[in-house]
Structures are given as C-alpha cells and as structure tokens.
Amino acid sequence: MTATLITGANVWDGMSDFAAPRQVLVVDDRIQLVADTLVAPADARVVDLSGHTLTPGFIDCHTHVSVAPPLGPELAGKSSTAKALKSLPVLKALLYNGFTTVRDLGCGDVDYPTIDLRDAVAAGIIEGPRMVVAPHMISARGGHGDFSGFLADEYQGATRPLELAAADGGDEIRSRVRQEIRAGADWIKFAATGGFASPSDDPGRPTYSQDEMDILVATATDLDIPVTPHSYGDEGIQRAVRAGVRSIEHGNLASAETLRMMEDAGVFMVPTQYAILSGARRPADDPFLADVPEYALRKFRKYRGPLLDAAERLADSNVRIAFGTDAGMFPHHENWREFPMMVSTGISPLRALQAATSVAAELLRLDALGVIAEGKVADLVAMPGDPFADIEVTGQVDFVMKEGVVYKGKAA
C-alpha cells in the first residue's frame, strides 16, 4: 500500500463554487479521505502544497495528439510510426500541463496509431494522460475530413490516401462506423459541416443529410458507442442533435435557437474557443495570419463577426459546456490557454473549471474522475494561487498526480 497525504492547499472538489483548506489522503490509486484535518499513516509521504489550489485532474475533451500544423504536409508526409513517435513528447506535455485525461478525436492517418497510444499509456509503457479515442473523423467526400484537396490535380485519382475515413450514403457509412468500432474506438466522430482548416468546404454548411446522420449515429448507438460531430453551423448542429449525438465539437456559429435545442436535448458543447477565436479576434493585417492559407483566411473574413457573436451567446446559455481545445491545430503545450479564452468570452471561471473536470467526466462517462471525493480515482493537480481570482494560473500547474502516482512536483 502506498499512501500520500496532501496538506496546505485550498481544495476545490470539481463542483462547488468555492475552494477551502482541506487535507486529502490518497491510498494507492484512490482518494481515501478528504477532511479538515487528517492523521497520516506512519509510512505515508506528506506533500505540502501551501499557497496552492488543488483541483481534480483536468480533462481535455478535444485533442489531436498525433497531428501538428501545417496540416496538409503533416498528413501527407509522415508514416503512422513517425506520427506515433512524435506523439510521445506531446502526451508528456499534456500530462505535465495538468491534463490527466484527454479525448483524441482524429489521428490524421489511415492507420490507428492513437488506439495503440491509448493502450500503451494504459499499460504504463509510455507516460501520458489516459486516452479516450475516436480514431478518425468520418466524412463525406468533399467534406471536412476529405483532405485530398491538399493534393495537386494530377493525384486526384481513384485512390485518395488523404480521404482517410471518407464515406457517402447509408451502406458505406454503416461499414465505416463498424470498422472504427472493430478497431477499438471509444467514440465515433464525424464531420457534420465544413471547417476552417480544410480547403474545399464551408464551416456553415452541412455535409451529411439528415438520413445519413441518423444512420451513422444509430449504427454506433446499437454497439453502445457514443457519437460526436465536428460542426460549426446551425443546420449541421441541428441535424446532429436530432440524430442523437452526445456532444457537439466547436459549435462556434450556433444561434440562440440551436443552443436552446441543445439544452433541451441535454447535448454537451465542446467549444474549442482558443483555436478559433484567437484568429478571429485579430485584424486582417496581423502578422500572425501571414502563414494562414488563403482559403482559411477567406472563411475567417466571412465568419469573423458571427464567431464573436456566437461566443457571447454560448456564455449566456445554459448548455452544458465541456472543456476541449483542438490541440494539434496549434502547439499542444498551449492547450491550457482555453481556460482564459473561455473566461474572456463571458464564461465564469467556475464554469470553465467545471467544464474541464466534473462536466467533462460526465460527458465522457468516466464516473470515477472529475471530482475530489472519497473513493474516486486520485487524479489531482495543483497550481499556485487561486484560479477563481486569476484563471491564468491554470497555465502554472506544478503538481500532477495521476492514479496516485506523482508525475510532476513534490514527491515526483
């Protein structure tokens, strides 16, 4: 038995609207006791986190650990093995940022490297957050997941290696969903609308019909696998909600009507605001945008105002918000920046922190995670200061415990 007593910190349980001085006793991989004062077992190590706030381990519900910009060359030019190897420092960086769990939503490869990475983390072979995986994004041809548009015309033949998980029509969609699940998928992801990073579609336009989405979600649901779509615009989101998805990824153009529809259906939103709004907030002549492809700039110019307006609507809504970043579309180690971005759009620090802990765990159906309570898995992180007063301290995590093992900080 390995025991750790954590003292000195203000403890936030993942749900309450305040943090308070408490002590936490961890035995093996579980939280055994939480109380004002505890007596440590004789052989326990004591970790003093005075001046810190202790929270549940953070959960990032939207990552791409084996993808990095620039997207087109990265997808075309690396083998599955190379992508998996490049993911090893990414996983460590995410863990050391305080993210003890991530949901990966697309590997950018025809193979299944994120399944192998998930299993290697679970087996203790590599260091990283526990992973929940949707291996690929199922997409209509010409939709957001069909990256053959990055290839020159002479390569647009019958064999399109960058189509990845392209599927059109009911029969092909059913087959693709079943292939993903056969390979070990925890979730199914599909493209309900176009996107900003793909060359030949529009973020506001749906790319699957209602019938196609119904078939896709029903096929996964029959096998007890939840579904989430990449979706920006109203029509794509509404079709996905009617089909029975569990969450919406991005949703950054959602109207008030669509948000109410999500509320009524109990569908979570994973808004990935840092990835999209950090560009939308910049003026057209900002040097930051110099390396952004022209097709993406056209989309940003078209949707800049609606993106900013929709962020305020989301903050004013009662939609269940789960934390997700789209890390991989920007450097993975910056994923913590989603916290201050959410707060800057009007989301309270409490709601942002809940989004990355208790709400994220509920979305992912990980009942033993996301809260600090007796009997729960000992995923704990700490940061100096008070994130309720200064959300920026979420970028200063200096203590990380996952399943009772300290990876960063005192006693590591």
C-alpha positions as CSV (number, residue, x, y, z in Angstrom):
1,M,0.0,0.0,0.0
2,T,1.3,3.5,-0.9
3,A,-0.2,6.4,1.0
4,T,0.2,10.2,0.2
5,L,-1.2,12.9,2.5
6,I,-1.6,16.3,0.7
7,T,-1.7,19.2,3.1
8,G,-1.7,23.0,3.0
9,A,-3.8,23.5,-0.2
10,N,-7.2,25.1,-0.8
11,V,-9.1,22.1,-2.2
12,W,-11.7,22.6,-4.9
13,D,-13.8,19.4,-5.4
14,G,-14.7,20.0,-9.1
15,M,-18.3,21.1,-8.4
16,S,-18.6,23.6,-5.6
17,D,-18.4,27.4,-6.1
18,F,-15.5,27.7,-3.7
19,A,-12.3,26.1,-2.5
20,A,-11.4,25.6,1.1
21,P,-8.5,24.4,3.2
22,R,-8.7,20.6,3.3
23,Q,-6.4,17.6,3.5
24,V,-6.5,14.7,1.1
25,L,-5.3,11.2,1.8
26,V,-4.5,9.1,-1.2
27,V,-4.0,5.3,-0.9
28,D,-2.7,3.5,-3.9
29,D,-4.7,5.0,-6.9
30,R,-7.8,6.2,-4.9
31,I,-8.8,9.1,-2.7
32,Q,-9.4,7.6,0.7
33,L,-10.3,10.6,2.8
34,V,-11.0,14.3,2.5
35,A,-11.2,16.3,5.7
36,D,-10.2,19.4,7.6
37,T,-7.5,17.5,9.5
38,L,-6.2,14.0,8.9
39,V,-3.6,11.8,10.6
40,A,-1.2,10.4,8.0
41,P,-0.4,6.7,8.2
42,A,3.1,6.1,9.6
43,D,4.6,5.3,6.2
44,A,2.8,8.0,4.2
45,R,4.7,10.6,2.3
46,V,3.4,14.1,3.1
47,V,3.1,16.7,0.3
48,D,2.8,20.3,1.5
49,L,1.0,22.4,-1.2
50,S,0.7,25.6,0.9
51,G,-0.2,28.6,-1.3
52,H,-1.8,26.3,-3.9
53,T,-5.2,25.4,-5.1
54,L,-5.7,21.6,-5.5
55,T,-8.3,20.5,-8.2
56,P,-9.3,17.3,-9.9
57,G,-7.0,16.4,-12.9
58,F,-8.0,18.4,-15.9
59,I,-9.7,16.7,-18.9
60,D,-9.3,17.9,-22.5
61,C,-12.2,16.5,-24.5
62,H,-10.8,17.5,-27.9
63,T,-7.2,16.8,-28.8
64,H,-5.2,15.5,-31.8
65,V,-2.1,14.2,-30.2
66,S,-0.6,12.8,-33.5
67,V,-1.3,15.8,-35.6
68,A,0.6,19.1,-35.8
69,P,0.5,22.1,-38.2
70,P,0.9,22.7,-41.1
71,L,-2.0,20.2,-41.6
72,G,-1.7,19.2,-45.2
73,P,2.1,18.4,-45.3
74,E,1.8,16.8,-41.9
75,L,-0.9,14.4,-43.0
76,A,0.8,13.6,-46.3
77,G,4.4,13.3,-45.3
78,K,4.6,11.2,-42.2
79,S,4.2,7.4,-41.6
80,S,2.0,6.0,-38.9
81,T,5.0,5.0,-36.9
82,A,6.5,8.5,-37.2
83,K,3.3,10.1,-36.1
84,A,3.1,7.8,-33.1
85,L,6.7,8.5,-32.1
86,K,6.1,12.2,-32.4
87,S,3.1,11.9,-30.1
88,L,5.3,10.7,-27.1
89,P,6.5,14.2,-26.0
90,V,3.1,15.6,-26.8
91,L,1.5,13.2,-24.3
92,K,4.0,14.0,-21.7
93,A,3.5,17.8,-22.2
94,L,-0.3,17.4,-21.9
95,L,0.1,15.4,-18.7
96,Y,2.6,17.9,-17.2
97,N,0.1,20.7,-18.1
98,G,-2.3,19.0,-15.6
99,F,-4.4,17.1,-18.1
100,T,-4.7,13.6,-16.7
101,T,-7.3,12.6,-19.3
102,V,-7.8,13.5,-23.0
103,R,-10.2,12.5,-25.6
104,D,-8.5,12.3,-29.0
105,L,-10.8,13.0,-32.0
106,G,-8.8,12.0,-35.1
107,C,-5.3,10.9,-35.8
108,G,-4.9,12.2,-39.4
109,D,-3.7,8.8,-40.6
110,V,-5.2,5.9,-42.5
111,D,-4.0,3.6,-39.7
112,Y,-4.9,3.6,-36.0
113,P,-1.9,5.0,-34.1
114,T,-4.0,6.6,-31.3
115,I,-5.5,3.3,-30.4
116,D,-2.0,1.9,-29.8
117,L,-1.0,5.1,-27.9
118,R,-4.1,4.7,-25.7
119,D,-3.3,1.1,-24.9
120,A,0.4,1.9,-24.3
121,V,-0.5,4.6,-21.8
122,A,-3.0,2.3,-20.0
123,A,-0.3,-0.4,-19.8
124,G,2.3,2.0,-18.3
125,I,4.6,1.7,-21.3
126,I,4.6,5.4,-22.1
127,E,3.9,8.4,-20.0
128,G,0.8,10.5,-20.6
129,P,-2.8,11.2,-19.8
130,R,-5.4,8.4,-20.1
131,M,-6.8,8.5,-23.6
132,V,-10.3,8.1,-24.9
133,V,-10.2,7.7,-28.6
134,A,-12.1,8.3,-31.8
135,P,-9.5,7.1,-34.3
136,H,-10.8,9.0,-37.4
137,M,-13.3,11.6,-38.4
138,I,-15.8,10.0,-40.8
139,S,-16.6,12.5,-43.5
140,A,-18.5,12.9,-46.8
141,R,-16.2,13.2,-49.8
142,G,-15.6,16.9,-50.3
143,G,-16.3,17.4,-46.6
144,H,-14.0,18.5,-43.7
145,G,-12.4,15.1,-43.3
146,D,-11.5,14.6,-47.0
147,F,-8.1,16.1,-47.2
148,S,-7.4,15.0,-50.8
149,G,-7.9,18.7,-51.7
150,F,-4.4,19.3,-50.4
151,L,-3.1,17.2,-53.3
152,A,-2.4,18.5,-56.8
153,D,-4.9,17.7,-59.5
154,E,-2.8,15.0,-61.1
155,Y,-3.0,13.0,-57.9
156,Q,-6.8,13.2,-57.6
157,G,-7.4,9.7,-58.9
158,A,-9.4,6.7,-57.7
159,T,-7.1,6.1,-54.8
160,R,-7.1,9.1,-52.5
161,P,-4.9,8.5,-49.4
162,L,-6.0,11.7,-47.7
163,E,-9.7,10.8,-47.8
164,L,-8.9,8.9,-44.5
165,A,-12.4,7.9,-43.4
166,A,-14.5,9.1,-46.3
167,A,-17.9,7.5,-46.5
168,D,-21.0,8.5,-48.5
169,G,-24.5,7.0,-48.3
170,G,-26.0,4.7,-45.7
171,D,-24.2,1.4,-46.6
172,E,-20.8,3.0,-46.7
173,I,-21.4,4.9,-43.5
174,R,-22.6,1.8,-41.6
175,S,-19.5,-0.1,-42.8
176,R,-17.1,2.7,-41.8
177,V,-18.6,3.1,-38.3
178,R,-18.3,-0.6,-37.7
179,Q,-14.7,-0.6,-38.9
180,E,-13.9,2.1,-36.4
181,I,-15.5,0.2,-33.6
182,R,-13.9,-3.1,-34.6
183,A,-10.5,-1.4,-34.4
184,G,-11.2,-0.3,-30.8
185,A,-12.9,3.1,-31.0
186,D,-14.2,4.5,-27.7
187,W,-16.1,7.2,-29.6
188,I,-17.2,7.9,-33.2
189,K,-16.6,11.3,-34.7
190,F,-17.9,12.6,-38.0
191,A,-18.0,15.8,-39.9
192,A,-21.4,17.4,-39.9
193,T,-20.3,20.6,-41.6
194,G,-17.3,22.0,-43.3
195,G,-14.4,23.6,-41.4
196,F,-11.8,26.3,-41.5
197,A,-8.6,24.1,-41.9
198,S,-9.9,22.2,-45.0
199,P,-9.7,23.7,-48.4
200,S,-13.0,22.8,-50.2
201,D,-15.9,23.2,-47.8
202,D,-17.7,25.8,-45.7
203,P,-18.0,25.8,-41.9
204,G,-21.6,27.0,-42.0
205,R,-22.8,24.3,-44.4
206,P,-23.8,20.7,-43.6
207,T,-22.1,17.9,-45.5
208,Y,-24.3,15.0,-44.5
209,S,-28.0,14.7,-44.9
210,Q,-30.3,14.0,-42.0
211,D,-30.8,10.4,-43.2
212,E,-27.0,9.9,-43.3
213,M,-26.5,11.3,-39.8
214,D,-29.4,9.2,-38.5
215,I,-27.8,6.0,-39.9
216,L,-24.4,6.9,-38.6
217,V,-25.5,7.6,-35.0
218,A,-27.9,4.7,-34.9
219,T,-25.2,2.3,-36.1
220,A,-22.8,3.4,-33.3
221,T,-25.6,3.5,-30.7
222,D,-26.5,-0.1,-31.4
223,L,-23.0,-1.0,-30.4
224,D,-23.1,1.3,-27.3
225,I,-20.5,3.8,-28.7
226,P,-21.3,7.5,-28.3
227,V,-21.0,9.9,-31.2
228,T,-19.9,13.5,-31.6
229,P,-19.7,15.6,-34.7
230,H,-17.4,18.4,-35.9
231,S,-20.0,21.0,-36.6
232,Y,-20.0,24.8,-36.8
233,G,-23.2,26.0,-38.4
234,D,-26.8,25.7,-37.3
235,E,-28.2,23.2,-39.8
236,G,-25.3,20.7,-39.2
237,I,-25.7,21.0,-35.4
238,Q,-29.5,20.7,-35.5
239,R,-29.3,17.6,-37.8
240,A,-26.7,16.0,-35.4
241,V,-28.8,16.7,-32.3
242,R,-31.9,15.2,-34.0
243,A,-29.8,12.1,-34.8
244,G,-28.9,11.7,-31.1
245,V,-25.3,12.7,-30.7
246,R,-23.9,13.2,-27.2
247,S,-21.8,16.3,-27.8
248,I,-21.1,19.0,-30.4
249,E,-17.5,19.8,-31.2
250,H,-16.9,23.5,-31.9
251,G,-20.4,24.8,-32.5
252,N,-18.9,28.3,-32.9
253,L,-21.7,29.6,-35.2
254,A,-24.6,28.3,-33.2
255,S,-27.7,30.5,-33.0
256,A,-29.7,31.1,-29.8
257,E,-32.4,28.7,-31.2
258,T,-29.8,26.0,-31.8
259,L,-28.4,26.4,-28.3
260,R,-31.9,26.0,-26.8
261,M,-32.3,22.9,-28.9
262,M,-29.1,21.5,-27.4
263,E,-30.2,22.4,-23.9
264,D,-33.5,20.7,-24.3
265,A,-31.8,17.5,-25.7
266,G,-29.1,17.5,-23.0
267,V,-26.3,17.7,-25.6
268,F,-22.9,18.9,-24.4
269,M,-20.9,21.6,-26.2
270,V,-17.1,21.4,-26.6
271,P,-16.4,24.9,-28.0
272,T,-12.6,24.9,-28.6
273,Q,-12.6,28.7,-28.4
274,Y,-8.9,29.3,-28.2
275,A,-8.3,27.5,-31.6
276,I,-10.9,29.5,-33.4
277,L,-11.3,32.9,-31.7
278,S,-7.6,33.7,-31.3
279,G,-7.5,34.1,-35.1
280,A,-11.0,35.7,-35.4
281,R,-10.0,38.4,-33.0
282,R,-7.0,39.5,-35.0
283,P,-7.1,42.3,-37.6
284,A,-6.7,41.2,-41.2
285,D,-3.2,42.7,-41.4
286,D,-1.9,40.9,-38.2
287,P,1.5,39.3,-38.9
288,F,0.2,36.2,-37.1
289,L,-2.1,35.5,-40.0
290,A,0.7,35.6,-42.6
291,D,1.2,31.9,-42.7
292,V,-2.5,31.0,-42.8
293,P,-3.7,29.6,-46.1
294,E,-5.8,31.9,-48.3
295,Y,-8.8,29.6,-48.3
296,A,-8.8,29.7,-44.4
297,L,-8.4,33.5,-44.4
298,R,-11.4,33.8,-46.7
299,K,-13.5,31.8,-44.2
300,F,-12.3,33.8,-41.3
301,R,-13.2,37.0,-43.0
302,K,-16.6,35.7,-43.9
303,Y,-17.4,34.4,-40.4
304,R,-15.4,36.7,-38.1
305,G,-18.4,38.7,-36.8
306,P,-20.7,35.6,-36.4
307,L,-17.9,33.7,-34.5
308,L,-17.5,36.5,-31.9
309,D,-21.3,37.0,-31.5
310,A,-21.8,33.2,-31.0
311,A,-19.2,33.1,-28.3
312,E,-21.2,35.6,-26.2
313,R,-24.4,33.6,-26.9
314,L,-22.8,30.5,-25.6
315,A,-21.8,32.2,-22.4
316,D,-25.3,33.4,-21.9
317,S,-26.8,30.0,-22.5
318,N,-27.4,27.0,-20.2
319,V,-25.8,24.5,-22.5
320,R,-23.5,22.0,-20.7
321,I,-20.0,23.2,-21.7
322,A,-17.2,20.6,-21.6
323,F,-13.6,21.7,-22.0
324,G,-11.8,20.9,-25.3
325,T,-9.0,22.7,-27.2
326,D,-8.4,21.2,-30.6
327,A,-4.7,21.0,-29.6
328,G,-2.8,19.8,-32.6
329,M,-4.3,22.6,-34.7
330,F,-1.9,24.7,-32.5
331,P,1.0,23.6,-30.3
332,H,-0.2,21.1,-27.8
333,H,1.6,22.6,-24.8
334,E,-0.6,25.7,-25.2
335,N,-3.9,23.8,-24.6
336,W,-4.3,25.4,-21.1
337,R,-5.0,28.7,-22.9
338,E,-8.5,27.5,-23.5
339,F,-9.3,28.5,-19.8
340,P,-8.6,32.2,-20.2
341,M,-10.1,32.3,-23.6
342,M,-13.4,30.9,-22.2
343,V,-13.4,33.4,-19.4
344,S,-12.7,36.3,-21.9
345,T,-15.9,35.4,-23.7
346,G,-18.0,35.7,-20.6
347,I,-17.9,32.2,-19.2
348,S,-17.2,32.3,-15.5
349,P,-14.0,30.8,-14.0
350,L,-16.2,28.3,-12.1
351,R,-18.0,27.2,-15.2
352,A,-14.7,26.9,-17.1
353,L,-13.1,24.8,-14.4
354,Q,-16.1,22.6,-14.1
355,A,-16.0,22.2,-17.9
356,A,-12.5,20.6,-17.5
357,T,-13.4,18.4,-14.5
358,S,-16.8,17.2,-13.4
359,V,-18.7,18.2,-16.6
360,A,-16.0,16.7,-18.8
361,A,-16.1,13.4,-16.8
362,E,-19.8,13.3,-17.2
363,L,-19.6,13.8,-20.9
364,L,-17.1,11.0,-21.2
365,R,-19.0,8.7,-18.8
366,L,-15.9,8.5,-16.6
367,D,-17.7,8.4,-13.2
368,A,-14.6,7.9,-11.1
369,L,-13.0,11.1,-12.4
370,G,-13.6,14.8,-12.4
371,V,-14.2,15.3,-8.7
372,I,-12.2,15.2,-5.4
373,A,-14.2,12.8,-3.2
374,E,-13.7,9.7,-1.2
375,G,-13.4,6.6,-3.4
376,K,-12.7,8.5,-6.6
377,V,-9.5,8.0,-8.7
378,A,-6.6,10.1,-7.4
379,D,-6.2,12.3,-10.4
380,L,-5.1,15.6,-8.7
381,V,-3.4,18.8,-9.9
382,A,-2.3,21.9,-8.1
383,M,-1.3,25.4,-9.1
384,P,0.0,28.4,-7.2
385,G,-2.7,31.0,-6.4
386,D,-6.4,31.0,-7.0
387,P,-7.8,30.2,-10.4
388,F,-11.2,31.7,-9.4
389,A,-9.5,35.1,-9.0
390,D,-6.9,34.6,-11.8
391,I,-7.7,32.0,-14.4
392,E,-4.2,32.4,-15.9
393,V,-2.7,30.3,-13.0
394,T,-4.1,27.2,-14.8
395,G,-1.1,27.6,-17.0
396,Q,1.2,27.3,-14.0
397,V,0.3,23.7,-12.8
398,D,3.3,22.5,-10.8
399,F,1.9,19.4,-9.2
400,V,0.4,16.5,-11.2
401,M,-0.8,13.2,-9.7
402,K,-2.5,10.6,-11.9
403,E,-3.9,7.4,-10.3
404,G,-1.9,8.1,-7.1
405,V,1.4,8.5,-8.9
406,V,3.1,11.9,-8.8
407,Y,4.5,12.9,-12.2
408,K,5.3,16.5,-11.5
409,G,6.1,18.4,-8.3
410,K,6.9,17.4,-4.8
411,A,7.5,13.6,-4.3
412,A,7.8,13.0,-8.0
